[in-house]
């Protein structure tokens, strides 16, 4: 039993040592690197799936090591937990030790002051009592103690003074701020919510009536989001109610295609029952979000949504406008898929109708540039929509509709193509208004495209706590580096008509800057300063 107790005590001392805390901080920094280099499921599950498909050997290994969910992984949480225990175990005993040191009487002067790193001596033409009074005034902001000749090691009156206790206090506040910051961020991840919604803002279909797209969004249900994620303690019922309507999206580009600025004009209201005439106007910009009752609405990104109309031989048509995913972030070459169910009148049987579904997989360029030997390969020359075009592959067969299985809106299910259930019947390049007729008399027309904006709604009720603890941590770190812990000893011995004064100084920490301060202090005590210096009661060197 004694061996177990000894082992536990040794483990606790090791865990709560400052060296262990520094090692854990270093491990935490190393552990966060994969979270910055690899896609994370909490940010984009599709990017993770794409990474695993592109890396069939290492992808599954990374997945088993939880590298696609670093900040929620077991090993990352374990490091954070050990760091918290280590920091708290350091803070409590050091706080008690600092309190005892602060209340303790400054140590008596050593016997030989001239052996100290900083030393000065001289005579003052004043009685000892007056010199002692002047020293008390000069050292009024120091923690002082007076020792009688019987108590002093050299047998004369001596004064001990210490300053810089705030350095250790700042050190403790730094660790407290670090613990508070970790707690704030952890609590925030437990109760936060964040969602994204895509809104088509600028109608640009040229050859047909544009598909009506809602430009309103109401933060009343997680089902209203295109993508939604929340902390484990958020049940989805505590959304902050508000609505906004997107009026437009504008982008400014340099001549080389580099983005110079994004903006979106919206109207919003915190009262979901209010009339639209009472809504307020606001312009969203990058890093300039709208704040509503603790929620933040960001303008996160944008893209293009082509519109395609399919007309069957019986004259019935279907029109879709679907956002495409940018594959070239510089010039916004984008890709996506549209799936069409044929008219029930042409194929009354469900199985037959499923075998005659249509899929249009395409690449969209806002400013078309045709390259290749035959000039038929589509690229995008500029991110703004000045000369749009599409290159599409048209498939007929089972496109996966009406199966109840979710599908990726950006790519086709390759298993359907591999099994022969979905077959490509044509590949064609289209500009707005152009159409192509495939076997069976089905017409596919590219109507044009619209621009969409991606809005992100975020809420973290611990954000201000995280900011406050971070400020405390950084401010106290600056204080712990700049404040110096130092000691001064003064011995006073009466002489004929004057007082013999001997001083010594010792820095408890870094000596940088302390020599000049000691010299100034010695000049004032020995009467070598100016009258202005004698009247100046400013703090010498720091606030501690």
VEXMIPA-240248 format. One record per residue (C-alpha): residue number from 1; residue in one letter; x, y, z. Coordinates in Angstrom, 3 decimals. Layout:
<rs>
(r NUM; A; (X; Y; Z))
...
</rs>
This chain:
<rs>
(r 1; X; (0.000; 0.000; 0.000))
(r 2; X; (2.848; 2.359; 0.835))
(r 3; X; (4.437; 1.618; -2.557))
(r 4; X; (1.204; 2.504; -4.358))
(r 5; X; (0.873; 5.729; -2.347))
(r 6; X; (4.468; 6.658; -3.098))
(r 7; X; (3.952; 5.923; -6.786))
(r 8; X; (0.765; 7.996; -6.908))
(r 9; X; (2.449; 10.906; -5.105))
(r 10; X; (5.395; 10.790; -7.517))
(r 11; X; (3.033; 10.689; -10.491))
(r 12; X; (1.120; 13.681; -9.160))
(r 13; X; (4.324; 15.678; -8.609))
(r 14; X; (5.472; 14.819; -12.128))
(r 15; X; (2.114; 15.732; -13.682))
(r 16; X; (1.869; 19.065; -11.852))
(r 17; X; (5.418; 20.195; -12.562))
(r 18; X; (6.007; 23.147; -14.863))
(r 19; X; (8.237; 21.032; -17.080))
(r 20; X; (5.378; 18.581; -17.697))
(r 21; X; (2.999; 21.456; -18.479))
(r 22; X; (5.439; 22.796; -21.081))
(r 23; X; (5.834; 19.339; -22.622))
(r 24; X; (2.051; 18.950; -22.843))
(r 25; X; (1.728; 22.387; -24.436))
(r 26; X; (4.307; 21.362; -27.032))
(r 27; X; (2.460; 18.079; -27.637))
(r 28; X; (-0.806; 20.000; -28.029))
(r 29; X; (0.775; 22.237; -30.670))
(r 30; X; (2.126; 19.200; -32.546))
(r 31; X; (-1.239; 17.419; -32.313))
(r 32; X; (-2.993; 20.396; -33.907))
(r 33; X; (-0.821; 20.250; -37.047))
(r 34; X; (-2.806; 17.431; -38.762))
(r 35; X; (-5.983; 19.416; -38.116))
(r 36; X; (-4.544; 22.274; -40.171))
(r 37; X; (-3.087; 20.137; -42.972))
(r 38; X; (-5.816; 17.529; -43.473))
(r 39; X; (-9.531; 18.113; -44.223))
(r 40; X; (-11.758; 17.773; -41.174))
(r 41; X; (-15.197; 16.153; -41.110))
(r 42; X; (-16.561; 18.906; -38.904))
(r 43; X; (-15.719; 21.399; -41.662))
(r 44; X; (-16.389; 19.440; -44.856))
(r 45; X; (-17.236; 15.736; -44.923))
(r 46; X; (-17.159; 15.755; -48.740))
(r 47; X; (-13.525; 16.907; -48.778))
(r 48; X; (-12.645; 14.074; -46.396))
(r 49; X; (-14.358; 11.532; -48.647))
(r 50; X; (-12.556; 12.952; -51.682))
(r 51; X; (-9.224; 12.703; -49.845))
(r 52; X; (-9.850; 9.062; -48.887))
(r 53; X; (-10.845; 8.198; -52.469))
(r 54; X; (-7.733; 9.900; -53.819))
(r 55; X; (-5.501; 8.150; -51.241))
(r 56; X; (-6.857; 4.593; -50.902))
(r 57; X; (-3.824; 3.394; -48.944))
(r 58; X; (-3.131; 6.146; -46.417))
(r 59; X; (-6.676; 7.573; -46.276))
(r 60; X; (-8.183; 4.681; -44.241))
(r 61; X; (-5.119; 4.672; -41.959))
(r 62; X; (-5.551; 8.394; -41.274))
(r 63; X; (-9.231; 7.757; -40.630))
(r 64; X; (-8.504; 5.046; -38.052))
(r 65; X; (-6.052; 7.419; -36.361))
(r 66; X; (-8.847; 10.031; -36.168))
(r 67; X; (-6.788; 12.506; -38.186))
(r 68; X; (-9.915; 13.711; -39.992))
(r 69; X; (-11.435; 14.751; -36.658))
(r 70; X; (-8.347; 15.881; -34.796))
(r 71; X; (-9.952; 18.276; -32.324))
(r 72; X; (-12.602; 15.743; -31.336))
(r 73; X; (-10.290; 12.723; -31.267))
(r 74; X; (-9.679; 10.670; -28.155))
(r 75; X; (-5.961; 11.371; -28.060))
(r 76; X; (-6.362; 15.150; -28.523))
(r 77; X; (-8.945; 15.336; -25.728))
(r 78; X; (-6.616; 13.252; -23.527))
(r 79; X; (-3.751; 15.725; -24.065))
(r 80; X; (-6.020; 18.675; -23.256))
(r 81; X; (-7.301; 16.940; -20.104))
(r 82; X; (-3.793; 16.172; -18.869))
(r 83; X; (-2.736; 19.745; -19.613))
(r 84; X; (-5.670; 21.098; -17.614))
(r 85; X; (-4.823; 18.874; -14.641))
(r 86; X; (-1.168; 19.855; -14.880))
(r 87; X; (-1.918; 23.579; -15.040))
(r 88; X; (-4.404; 23.500; -12.162))
(r 89; X; (-1.957; 21.408; -10.144))
(r 90; X; (0.703; 24.059; -10.803))
(r 91; X; (-1.501; 27.058; -10.107))
(r 92; X; (-2.905; 26.106; -6.690))
(r 93; X; (0.390; 25.485; -4.798))
(r 94; X; (2.133; 28.370; -6.562))
(r 95; X; (-0.684; 30.725; -5.589))
(r 96; X; (-0.312; 29.739; -1.951))
(r 97; X; (3.453; 30.105; -2.173))
(r 98; X; (3.131; 33.551; -3.779))
(r 99; X; (0.742; 34.689; -1.040))
(r 100; X; (3.169; 33.565; 1.666))
(r 101; X; (6.076; 35.306; -0.102))
(r 102; X; (4.049; 38.503; -0.458))
(r 103; X; (3.230; 38.571; 3.257))
(r 104; X; (6.740; 37.602; 4.339))
(r 105; X; (9.143; 40.183; 5.741))
(r 106; X; (11.978; 41.127; 3.363))
(r 107; X; (15.165; 39.267; 4.177))
(r 108; X; (17.860; 40.894; 6.275))
(r 109; X; (20.838; 42.446; 4.523))
(r 110; X; (23.882; 40.221; 4.022))
(r 111; X; (26.908; 41.060; 6.108))
(r 112; X; (29.095; 42.226; 3.220))
(r 113; X; (27.084; 44.462; 0.895))
(r 114; X; (30.071; 45.255; -1.295))
(r 115; X; (29.975; 41.690; -2.618))
(r 116; X; (26.554; 42.233; -4.187))
(r 117; X; (26.302; 42.755; -7.989))
(r 118; X; (25.208; 46.371; -7.488))
(r 119; X; (26.787; 48.500; -4.766))
(r 120; X; (27.045; 52.166; -3.788))
(r 121; X; (28.071; 54.098; -0.683))
(r 122; X; (28.596; 57.637; 0.533))
(r 123; X; (27.895; 60.185; 3.248))
(r 124; X; (24.782; 62.318; 3.621))
(r 125; X; (24.982; 65.584; 5.522))
(r 126; X; (21.905; 64.864; 7.604))
(r 127; X; (21.215; 63.207; 10.927))
(r 128; X; (20.454; 59.484; 10.787))
(r 129; X; (16.782; 60.020; 11.650))
(r 130; X; (16.318; 62.434; 8.734))
(r 131; X; (18.098; 60.100; 6.329))
(r 132; X; (15.913; 57.211; 7.498))
(r 133; X; (12.823; 59.337; 6.907))
(r 134; X; (14.008; 60.276; 3.401))
(r 135; X; (14.659; 56.630; 2.560))
(r 136; X; (11.194; 55.650; 3.778))
(r 137; X; (9.714; 58.265; 1.436))
(r 138; X; (11.842; 57.186; -1.526))
(r 139; X; (11.014; 53.510; -0.952))
(r 140; X; (7.351; 54.164; -0.192))
(r 141; X; (6.259; 51.908; -3.055))
(r 142; X; (8.527; 49.091; -2.016))
(r 143; X; (7.835; 46.319; 0.455))
(r 144; X; (10.190; 47.297; 3.287))
(r 145; X; (11.372; 46.151; 6.706))
(r 146; X; (13.671; 47.905; 9.195))
(r 147; X; (16.195; 45.971; 11.288))
(r 148; X; (17.763; 47.370; 14.460))
(r 149; X; (21.534; 47.140; 15.056))
(r 150; X; (20.880; 44.138; 17.290))
(r 151; X; (19.065; 42.354; 14.436))
(r 152; X; (21.412; 43.360; 11.614))
(r 153; X; (24.322; 41.105; 10.715))
(r 154; X; (26.740; 44.068; 10.613))
(r 155; X; (25.475; 45.605; 13.860))
(r 156; X; (24.050; 48.829; 12.367))
(r 157; X; (20.597; 50.078; 11.391))
(r 158; X; (19.528; 48.526; 8.074))
(r 159; X; (16.526; 48.692; 5.756))
(r 160; X; (15.510; 45.833; 3.443))
(r 161; X; (13.219; 46.500; 0.473))
(r 162; X; (11.749; 44.257; -2.222))
(r 163; X; (9.789; 45.003; -5.360))
(r 164; X; (8.405; 43.091; -8.327))
(r 165; X; (5.944; 40.756; -6.587))
(r 166; X; (3.595; 41.470; -9.493))
(r 167; X; (5.871; 39.414; -11.743))
(r 168; X; (4.855; 36.195; -10.038))
(r 169; X; (1.247; 37.398; -9.943))
(r 170; X; (1.377; 37.961; -13.706))
(r 171; X; (2.854; 34.504; -14.123))
(r 172; X; (-0.049; 33.001; -12.177))
(r 173; X; (-2.587; 35.057; -14.123))
(r 174; X; (-1.053; 33.805; -17.365))
(r 175; X; (-1.667; 30.199; -16.347))
(r 176; X; (-5.138; 31.028; -15.025))
(r 177; X; (-5.921; 32.784; -18.321))
(r 178; X; (-4.661; 29.769; -20.255))
(r 179; X; (-6.882; 27.435; -18.247))
(r 180; X; (-9.815; 29.810; -18.656))
(r 181; X; (-9.237; 30.013; -22.409))
(r 182; X; (-9.207; 26.220; -22.735))
(r 183; X; (-12.378; 25.949; -20.653))
(r 184; X; (-14.085; 28.687; -22.691))
(r 185; X; (-13.209; 27.073; -26.014))
(r 186; X; (-14.225; 23.626; -24.767))
(r 187; X; (-17.537; 24.908; -23.418))
(r 188; X; (-18.113; 26.784; -26.666))
(r 189; X; (-17.652; 23.611; -28.704))
(r 190; X; (-20.256; 21.925; -26.514))
(r 191; X; (-23.049; 24.462; -27.042))
(r 192; X; (-22.243; 26.210; -30.345))
(r 193; X; (-24.111; 25.906; -33.602))
(r 194; X; (-23.079; 26.794; -37.118))
(r 195; X; (-24.842; 26.446; -40.437))
(r 196; X; (-24.480; 27.413; -44.056))
(r 197; X; (-27.108; 28.294; -46.610))
(r 198; X; (-26.730; 28.976; -50.313))
(r 199; X; (-28.920; 31.705; -51.806))
(r 200; X; (-29.125; 32.420; -55.538))
(r 201; X; (-28.895; 36.188; -55.681))
(r 202; X; (-28.579; 37.305; -59.314))
(r 203; X; (-30.900; 35.832; -61.923))
(r 204; X; (-29.119; 35.467; -65.268))
(r 205; X; (-31.011; 32.880; -67.316))
(r 206; X; (-31.194; 34.263; -70.849))
(r 207; X; (-33.295; 31.867; -72.898))
(r 208; X; (-36.155; 30.955; -70.598))
(r 209; X; (-38.066; 32.144; -67.595))
(r 210; X; (-35.655; 31.803; -64.660))
(r 211; X; (-36.449; 29.252; -62.002))
(r 212; X; (-37.895; 31.003; -59.008))
(r 213; X; (-35.359; 30.833; -56.198))
(r 214; X; (-36.150; 31.939; -52.678))
(r 215; X; (-33.834; 34.658; -51.472))
(r 216; X; (-35.057; 34.549; -47.893))
(r 217; X; (-33.648; 32.595; -44.996))
(r 218; X; (-35.088; 32.288; -41.502))
(r 219; X; (-33.016; 31.001; -38.622))
(r 220; X; (-35.884; 29.053; -37.081))
(r 221; X; (-34.977; 25.402; -37.710))
(r 222; X; (-31.847; 23.358; -38.519))
(r 223; X; (-33.790; 21.988; -41.503))
(r 224; X; (-33.547; 25.400; -43.175))
(r 225; X; (-29.783; 25.072; -43.561))
(r 226; X; (-27.945; 23.358; -46.389))
(r 227; X; (-25.241; 22.319; -43.905))
(r 228; X; (-25.691; 22.408; -40.124))
(r 229; X; (-23.534; 21.279; -37.243))
(r 230; X; (-23.734; 21.894; -33.523))
(r 231; X; (-22.194; 20.929; -30.221))
(r 232; X; (-23.342; 17.807; -28.373))
(r 233; X; (-25.288; 19.867; -25.803))
(r 234; X; (-27.257; 21.795; -28.424))
(r 235; X; (-30.556; 20.080; -29.240))
(r 236; X; (-31.574; 22.287; -32.169))
(r 237; X; (-34.391; 24.089; -30.382))
(r 238; X; (-32.454; 27.126; -29.170))
(r 239; X; (-31.846; 28.886; -32.473))
(r 240; X; (-31.912; 32.667; -32.317))
(r 241; X; (-34.972; 33.663; -34.401))
(r 242; X; (-34.260; 36.096; -37.230))
(r 243; X; (-34.733; 36.325; -40.999))
(r 244; X; (-32.817; 37.959; -43.817))
(r 245; X; (-33.352; 38.420; -47.545))
(r 246; X; (-30.460; 38.579; -49.991))
(r 247; X; (-30.791; 41.282; -52.628))
(r 248; X; (-27.571; 40.832; -54.570))
(r 249; X; (-23.985; 39.715; -54.612))
(r 250; X; (-21.186; 41.804; -56.085))
(r 251; X; (-17.544; 40.949; -56.650))
(r 252; X; (-14.687; 43.181; -57.723))
(r 253; X; (-11.726; 41.665; -59.544))
(r 254; X; (-8.344; 42.932; -60.638))
(r 255; X; (-7.293; 42.571; -64.263))
(r 256; X; (-5.467; 39.341; -63.441))
(r 257; X; (-8.620; 37.813; -61.972))
(r 258; X; (-7.646; 38.205; -58.334))
(r 259; X; (-10.582; 39.061; -56.109))
(r 260; X; (-10.516; 42.582; -54.742))
(r 261; X; (-13.670; 42.464; -52.649))
(r 262; X; (-17.018; 40.760; -52.111))
(r 263; X; (-20.250; 42.310; -50.849))
(r 264; X; (-23.910; 41.410; -50.502))
(r 265; X; (-26.806; 43.744; -49.704))
(r 266; X; (-29.409; 42.156; -47.439))
(r 267; X; (-32.423; 43.127; -45.369))
(r 268; X; (-32.934; 41.539; -41.970))
(r 269; X; (-35.172; 41.488; -38.939))
(r 270; X; (-34.931; 40.022; -35.462))
(r 271; X; (-38.753; 39.871; -35.321))
(r 272; X; (-39.834; 37.060; -37.643))
(r 273; X; (-43.432; 38.371; -37.563))
(r 274; X; (-42.490; 41.898; -38.666))
(r 275; X; (-43.613; 43.278; -42.015))
(r 276; X; (-40.895; 43.470; -44.656))
(r 277; X; (-41.172; 47.219; -44.789))
(r 278; X; (-39.803; 47.270; -41.222))
(r 279; X; (-36.733; 45.198; -42.047))
(r 280; X; (-33.338; 46.889; -41.807))
(r 281; X; (-30.728; 47.080; -44.560))
(r 282; X; (-27.156; 45.897; -44.159))
(r 283; X; (-24.183; 45.242; -46.442))
(r 284; X; (-22.226; 42.095; -45.717))
(r 285; X; (-18.545; 42.062; -46.580))
(r 286; X; (-15.707; 39.663; -45.944))
(r 287; X; (-14.778; 39.850; -42.236))
(r 288; X; (-17.638; 42.301; -41.705))
(r 289; X; (-20.501; 40.131; -40.434))
(r 290; X; (-23.985; 41.069; -39.332))
(r 291; X; (-24.508; 40.527; -35.590))
(r 292; X; (-28.028; 39.745; -34.394))
(r 293; X; (-28.659; 38.943; -30.722))
(r 294; X; (-25.421; 36.990; -30.374))
(r 295; X; (-25.531; 35.325; -33.809))
(r 296; X; (-23.202; 36.314; -36.645))
(r 297; X; (-24.055; 36.188; -40.328))
(r 298; X; (-20.979; 35.931; -42.560))
(r 299; X; (-20.592; 36.244; -46.303))
(r 300; X; (-18.438; 33.186; -46.760))
(r 301; X; (-18.213; 32.479; -50.468))
(r 302; X; (-19.940; 32.457; -53.828))
(r 303; X; (-20.300; 30.501; -57.044))
(r 304; X; (-22.514; 29.911; -60.048))
(r 305; X; (-25.765; 28.011; -60.592))
(r 306; X; (-26.423; 27.045; -64.231))
(r 307; X; (-30.009; 26.568; -65.428))
(r 308; X; (-30.918; 23.690; -67.759))
(r 309; X; (-34.308; 22.866; -69.320))
(r 310; X; (-35.143; 19.355; -70.572))
(r 311; X; (-38.111; 18.938; -72.920))
(r 312; X; (-39.599; 15.517; -73.699))
(r 313; X; (-41.345; 14.603; -76.995))
(r 314; X; (-44.787; 15.090; -75.437))
(r 315; X; (-43.919; 18.758; -74.852))
(r 316; X; (-43.567; 18.485; -71.088))
(r 317; X; (-40.416; 20.075; -69.694))
(r 318; X; (-38.410; 20.228; -66.505))
(r 319; X; (-36.154; 23.153; -65.522))
(r 320; X; (-33.481; 23.056; -62.845))
(r 321; X; (-31.056; 25.604; -61.487))
(r 322; X; (-28.459; 23.978; -59.218))
(r 323; X; (-25.301; 25.395; -57.705))
(r 324; X; (-22.050; 24.012; -59.108))
(r 325; X; (-18.919; 23.503; -57.035))
(r 326; X; (-15.868; 25.579; -58.021))
(r 327; X; (-12.954; 23.349; -58.995))
(r 328; X; (-10.710; 26.263; -59.965))
(r 329; X; (-10.826; 28.866; -57.207))
(r 330; X; (-8.925; 31.346; -59.339))
(r 331; X; (-11.258; 31.548; -62.365))
(r 332; X; (-14.245; 29.616; -60.942))
(r 333; X; (-14.440; 26.752; -63.400))
(r 334; X; (-17.209; 24.746; -61.701))
(r 335; X; (-18.737; 21.285; -61.919))
(r 336; X; (-22.026; 19.719; -60.939))
(r 337; X; (-24.879; 17.388; -61.829))
(r 338; X; (-28.573; 17.811; -62.617))
(r 339; X; (-30.978; 14.861; -62.481))
(r 340; X; (-34.371; 14.799; -64.209))
(r 341; X; (-37.318; 12.441; -63.757))
(r 342; X; (-39.306; 11.889; -67.001))
(r 343; X; (-43.034; 12.692; -67.196))
(r 344; X; (-45.257; 10.121; -65.560))
(r 345; X; (-47.545; 10.251; -68.602))
(r 346; X; (-44.841; 8.885; -70.897))
(r 347; X; (-43.832; 6.087; -68.538))
(r 348; X; (-46.749; 5.060; -66.275))
(r 349; X; (-44.747; 2.160; -64.868))
(r 350; X; (-42.416; 3.220; -62.071))
(r 351; X; (-39.703; 0.773; -63.075))
(r 352; X; (-39.781; 1.903; -66.706))
(r 353; X; (-39.716; 5.553; -65.675))
(r 354; X; (-36.686; 4.872; -63.517))
(r 355; X; (-34.859; 3.386; -66.513))
(r 356; X; (-35.453; 6.572; -68.506))
(r 357; X; (-34.217; 9.175; -66.070))
(r 358; X; (-31.853; 11.824; -67.348))
(r 359; X; (-28.609; 13.103; -65.801))
(r 360; X; (-26.656; 16.090; -67.046))
(r 361; X; (-23.114; 16.222; -65.691))
(r 362; X; (-21.370; 19.400; -66.672))
(r 363; X; (-18.543; 21.862; -66.321))
(r 364; X; (-19.414; 25.553; -66.241))
(r 365; X; (-17.129; 28.477; -67.077))
(r 366; X; (-18.245; 32.051; -66.282))
(r 367; X; (-15.889; 33.360; -68.994))
(r 368; X; (-15.368; 30.637; -71.545))
(r 369; X; (-11.981; 29.880; -73.052))
(r 370; X; (-11.768; 27.063; -75.586))
(r 371; X; (-8.469; 25.191; -75.736))
(r 372; X; (-7.156; 21.888; -77.070))
(r 373; X; (-6.262; 20.681; -80.569))
(r 374; X; (-9.839; 21.068; -81.791))
(r 375; X; (-10.686; 24.065; -79.617))
(r 376; X; (-13.430; 22.149; -77.837))
(r 377; X; (-12.012; 21.862; -74.309))
(r 378; X; (-13.622; 24.321; -71.919))
(r 379; X; (-11.646; 26.421; -69.472))
(r 380; X; (-12.456; 29.624; -67.604))
(r 381; X; (-10.428; 32.724; -68.390))
(r 382; X; (-11.903; 35.042; -65.755))
(r 383; X; (-13.950; 34.614; -62.540))
(r 384; X; (-16.665; 37.128; -63.492))
(r 385; X; (-19.560; 35.973; -65.679))
(r 386; X; (-18.936; 37.748; -69.001))
(r 387; X; (-19.156; 34.885; -71.545))
(r 388; X; (-20.622; 31.762; -69.883))
(r 389; X; (-20.590; 28.280; -71.395))
(r 390; X; (-21.096; 24.654; -70.371))
(r 391; X; (-19.531; 21.370; -71.417))
(r 392; X; (-21.979; 18.582; -70.539))
(r 393; X; (-22.200; 14.805; -70.598))
(r 394; X; (-25.771; 13.537; -70.950))
(r 395; X; (-26.721; 10.205; -69.376))
(r 396; X; (-29.922; 8.177; -69.700))
(r 397; X; (-30.981; 5.378; -67.381))
(r 398; X; (-31.248; 4.932; -63.634))
(r 399; X; (-29.920; 8.200; -62.184))
(r 400; X; (-30.664; 7.144; -58.612))
(r 401; X; (-33.828; 9.218; -58.175))
(r 402; X; (-36.758; 7.875; -56.120))
(r 403; X; (-34.509; 5.393; -54.306))
(r 404; X; (-34.480; 7.166; -50.947))
(r 405; X; (-30.684; 7.198; -50.920))
(r 406; X; (-28.923; 10.577; -50.542))
(r 407; X; (-26.707; 11.544; -53.453))
(r 408; X; (-23.915; 14.007; -54.010))
(r 409; X; (-25.252; 16.953; -56.013))
(r 410; X; (-21.819; 17.593; -57.543))
(r 411; X; (-20.914; 14.134; -58.948))
(r 412; X; (-22.708; 11.112; -60.347))
(r 413; X; (-22.752; 7.766; -58.592))
(r 414; X; (-20.003; 5.940; -60.465))
(r 415; X; (-21.433; 2.592; -59.388))
(r 416; X; (-24.516; 3.252; -61.539))
(r 417; X; (-22.280; 3.903; -64.549))
(r 418; X; (-20.060; 0.897; -63.842))
(r 419; X; (-23.114; -1.407; -63.613))
(r 420; X; (-24.468; -0.105; -66.896))
(r 421; X; (-27.643; 1.232; -65.309))
(r 422; X; (-26.689; 4.776; -66.381))
(r 423; X; (-25.232; 5.218; -69.868))
(r 424; X; (-23.706; 8.269; -71.525))
(r 425; X; (-25.456; 9.145; -74.763))
(r 426; X; (-23.852; 12.457; -75.759))
(r 427; X; (-21.193; 15.032; -74.951))
(r 428; X; (-21.707; 18.578; -76.127))
(r 429; X; (-20.598; 22.177; -75.513))
(r 430; X; (-23.353; 24.742; -75.015))
(r 431; X; (-23.596; 28.485; -74.691))
(r 432; X; (-26.683; 30.264; -73.275))
(r 433; X; (-29.717; 29.537; -75.470))
(r 434; X; (-28.152; 26.585; -77.289))
(r 435; X; (-29.746; 23.136; -77.122))
(r 436; X; (-29.089; 19.581; -78.231))
(r 437; X; (-31.541; 16.787; -79.109))
(r 438; X; (-30.632; 13.250; -78.137))
(r 439; X; (-32.125; 9.912; -79.185))
(r 440; X; (-35.799; 9.723; -78.358))
(r 441; X; (-36.441; 13.344; -79.218))
(r 442; X; (-35.411; 14.715; -75.817))
(r 443; X; (-34.079; 18.280; -75.958))
(r 444; X; (-31.521; 19.619; -73.456))
(r 445; X; (-31.100; 23.405; -73.393))
(r 446; X; (-28.628; 25.540; -71.460))
(r 447; X; (-30.608; 28.627; -70.397))
(r 448; X; (-27.852; 30.566; -68.679))
(r 449; X; (-26.611; 30.871; -65.117))
(r 450; X; (-27.079; 32.839; -61.936))
(r 451; X; (-24.636; 33.746; -59.193))
(r 452; X; (-25.143; 32.480; -55.668))
(r 453; X; (-23.749; 33.534; -52.308))
(r 454; X; (-22.907; 31.273; -49.410))
(r 455; X; (-23.943; 32.644; -46.008))
(r 456; X; (-22.772; 31.225; -42.702))
(r 457; X; (-24.690; 31.668; -39.459))
(r 458; X; (-22.675; 31.075; -36.283))
(r 459; X; (-23.312; 31.317; -32.576))
(r 460; X; (-20.906; 30.693; -29.701))
(r 461; X; (-22.185; 32.025; -26.344))
(r 462; X; (-18.711; 31.659; -24.797))
(r 463; X; (-17.017; 33.892; -27.358))
(r 464; X; (-16.673; 36.878; -25.022))
(r 465; X; (-15.305; 34.652; -22.262))
(r 466; X; (-12.733; 33.271; -24.687))
(r 467; X; (-11.765; 36.818; -25.679))
(r 468; X; (-11.509; 37.970; -22.053))
(r 469; X; (-9.346; 35.019; -20.973))
(r 470; X; (-7.135; 35.451; -24.028))
(r 471; X; (-6.596; 39.132; -23.209))
(r 472; X; (-5.788; 38.217; -19.588))
(r 473; X; (-3.331; 35.577; -20.766))
(r 474; X; (-1.518; 37.855; -23.231))
(r 475; X; (-1.510; 40.871; -20.895))
(r 476; X; (-0.139; 38.866; -17.983))
(r 477; X; (2.470; 37.277; -20.244))
(r 478; X; (3.734; 40.751; -21.146))
(r 479; X; (3.758; 41.693; -17.465))
(r 480; X; (5.653; 38.577; -16.410))
(r 481; X; (8.342; 39.328; -19.012))
(r 482; X; (8.726; 43.062; -18.373))
(r 483; X; (8.396; 43.265; -14.574))
(r 484; X; (11.625; 42.596; -12.642))
(r 485; X; (11.859; 41.120; -9.183))
(r 486; X; (14.606; 42.939; -7.212))
(r 487; X; (15.917; 43.680; -3.720))
(r 488; X; (17.630; 46.667; -2.145))
(r 489; X; (19.476; 46.829; 1.191))
(r 490; X; (20.495; 50.083; 2.871))
(r 491; X; (22.744; 50.383; 5.946))
(r 492; X; (22.896; 53.583; 7.961))
(r 493; X; (25.725; 54.437; 10.364))
(r 494; X; (26.027; 57.806; 12.179))
(r 495; X; (29.168; 59.875; 11.651))
(r 496; X; (30.297; 63.270; 12.916))
(r 497; X; (27.542; 65.566; 11.654))
(r 498; X; (26.476; 63.185; 8.899))
(r 499; X; (25.292; 59.667; 8.143))
(r 500; X; (27.245; 56.947; 6.403))
(r 501; X; (25.021; 55.166; 3.821))
(r 502; X; (25.804; 51.904; 2.057))
(r 503; X; (23.498; 50.355; -0.549))
(r 504; X; (23.402; 47.075; -2.427))
(r 505; X; (21.009; 45.728; -5.047))
(r 506; X; (20.192; 42.265; -6.306))
(r 507; X; (17.891; 41.257; -9.146))
(r 508; X; (15.854; 38.151; -8.371))
(r 509; X; (15.345; 37.609; -12.095))
(r 510; X; (16.783; 39.240; -15.218))
(r 511; X; (19.124; 42.160; -14.498))
(r 512; X; (18.268; 43.986; -17.756))
(r 513; X; (17.421; 47.599; -16.947))
(r 514; X; (17.937; 47.172; -13.197))
(r 515; X; (21.411; 48.705; -13.152))
(r 516; X; (20.193; 52.107; -14.335))
(r 517; X; (17.297; 52.010; -11.902))
(r 518; X; (19.623; 51.137; -9.007))
(r 519; X; (21.975; 53.986; -9.899))
(r 520; X; (19.074; 56.449; -9.956))
(r 521; X; (17.826; 55.125; -6.630))
(r 522; X; (21.323; 55.398; -5.114))
(r 523; X; (21.675; 58.993; -6.354))
(r 524; X; (18.411; 59.964; -4.676))
(r 525; X; (19.268; 58.285; -1.380))
(r 526; X; (22.806; 59.680; -1.313))
(r 527; X; (21.575; 63.143; -2.237))
(r 528; X; (23.288; 63.227; -5.630))
(r 529; X; (20.004; 63.777; -7.558))
(r 530; X; (18.464; 67.085; -8.612))
(r 531; X; (15.752; 68.930; -6.730))
(r 532; X; (13.309; 67.815; -9.383))
(r 533; X; (14.272; 64.205; -8.766))
(r 534; X; (13.694; 64.675; -5.054))
(r 535; X; (10.144; 65.834; -5.682))
(r 536; X; (9.333; 63.115; -8.190))
(r 537; X; (7.624; 60.155; -6.558))
(r 538; X; (7.175; 58.182; -9.718))
(r 539; X; (7.517; 54.419; -9.797))
(r 540; X; (10.981; 53.291; -10.822))
(r 541; X; (10.872; 50.586; -13.428))
(r 542; X; (7.492; 48.850; -13.253))
(r 543; X; (4.062; 48.762; -11.698))
(r 544; X; (4.946; 45.937; -9.301))
</rs>
